[in-house]
Amino acid sequence: MTLRGIFVMVLTVLVLAAAIAPAFAQQYPNVSNLKPFAPEAGFMSLPGYLRWLVFQQTGSWITYAEAARIVQQQIAAGR
């Protein structure tokens, strides 16, 4: 295989990866505008409520640490 062939193959893989990646990105519900432990959050912490929402949508639980990180990112993005 020539250097040009390898370059074309690598470029093709990178373009495909960039096109497919957004399909795999998880979109989490935004809970940053809710008050923790309030009725609108199901009387749960925001990470706990996010975990519940994700479970309802996907049938899979995310870890509390992951949910806490996501909530912090959402709060920071809202400022």
C-alpha positions in Angstrom: 0.0 0.0 0.0 1.4 3.4 -0.9 1.7 6.4 1.3 -1.1 8.1 -0.6 -3.4 5.1 -0.1 -2.7 5.1 3.7 -3.4 8.8 3.8 -6.7 8.4 2.0 -7.7 5.6 4.3 -6.9 7.5 7.5 -8.7 10.6 6.2 -11.7 8.5 5.3 -11.8 7.0 8.8 -11.5 10.4 10.4 -14.3 11.9 8.4 -16.6 9.0 9.1 -15.7 9.1 12.8 -16.6 12.9 12.9 -19.9 12.2 11.2 -20.9 9.3 13.4 -19.7 10.6 16.8 -22.7 13.0 17.4 -25.0 10.0 17.1 -23.3 8.3 20.0 -23.2 11.4 22.2 -25.6 11.1 25.1 -28.0 14.0 25.5 -28.9 14.4 29.2 -32.0 16.2 30.4 -31.1 19.6 31.9 -31.9 19.7 35.6 -29.9 22.8 36.4 -33.0 25.1 36.6 -34.6 22.9 39.3 -34.3 23.2 43.1 -32.8 20.2 44.8 -35.2 18.2 47.1 -38.2 20.2 45.8 -41.3 18.7 44.4 -40.2 19.4 40.8 -37.1 17.3 41.4 -39.2 14.5 42.9 -37.8 15.4 46.4 -34.4 14.2 45.2 -31.0 15.7 44.8 -30.3 17.0 41.3 -27.8 14.2 40.5 -30.3 11.7 41.9 -33.2 13.1 39.8 -31.0 13.1 36.7 -30.1 9.5 37.3 -33.9 8.7 37.6 -34.7 10.6 34.4 -31.9 8.8 32.5 -33.1 5.5 33.8 -36.6 6.3 32.6 -35.3 7.2 29.1 -32.8 4.4 28.6 -33.5 1.7 31.1 -29.9 2.0 32.3 -28.5 3.7 35.5 -25.7 6.2 35.3 -23.5 6.4 38.4 -24.1 9.1 41.0 -20.6 10.5 40.3 -21.3 10.8 36.6 -24.7 12.5 37.3 -23.0 14.9 39.8 -20.4 15.8 37.1 -23.2 16.4 34.5 -25.2 18.5 36.9 -22.1 20.6 37.7 -21.5 21.1 33.9 -25.1 22.1 33.4 -25.0 24.6 36.2 -21.6 26.1 34.9 -23.0 26.4 31.4 -26.1 28.2 32.7 -24.1 31.0 34.3 
